[in-house]
Amino acid sequence: MNVLRSIAFALAQILITPPYALVALATFPLPRLVRYRFISGWARTMVWLARVLLGIDYRVLGAENLPKTPAIILSKHQSAWETLAFQVILPPHVMVLKRELLWIPFFGWGLALTSPIAIDRSSGVRALKHLADLGRARLAQGFWIMIYPEGTRTPPGTRGKYHLGGAWLAVNCGAPVVPIAHNAGLLWGRKAFVKRPGTVTVEVGSPIDSRTHTPQSLTAKVEEWIEGRMTLLCPKS
């Protein structure tokens, strides 16, 4: 049954994504936030399909912890599910991502119109300057900024190296940091075609004042909170 559900979801993605991306291109002249709200409709559709076809629902704990003004989100990364669902759950935000993702036909074109902060990881110091400049600009435009500090998806029960980039941006911009933990990988595995039905738990932590931290201490605090929650969200059998 899970195989058939997953096939149906994949077919729906294939049918919906190309025409939606072509229509999204027409939003280019619109203001950034207006463009975002239209393009994120695709993610909302995918989350709805995940619930209807795959049986994957979600619940959010700690939503009251989200500040009223833009912040930097540092989140656990386990699957593609959170990249979709966070566009439904969280305020308008841009992602910090590898620029190569923007080259993917249809998907990348639409992604480019959401005003992401695309960086070339091989450019070193220039990448950090680019991150800081665009980060300040996006916060001023009313966007939150989403960063996955481990840099890649990690299977449930594992921990990657927490990189300093997100904390460095927060400290340099003076923006608060909101940590997020979740267990989407239990249902929607990394690179897994077959998904499992169930309910994803997303937990939002209290905002952290970056002005009282160095990038190193802020990263350590975020990691401690996220991984502490992960022991409960993804208990080892």
Disulfide bonds with the S-S distance in Angstrom:
none
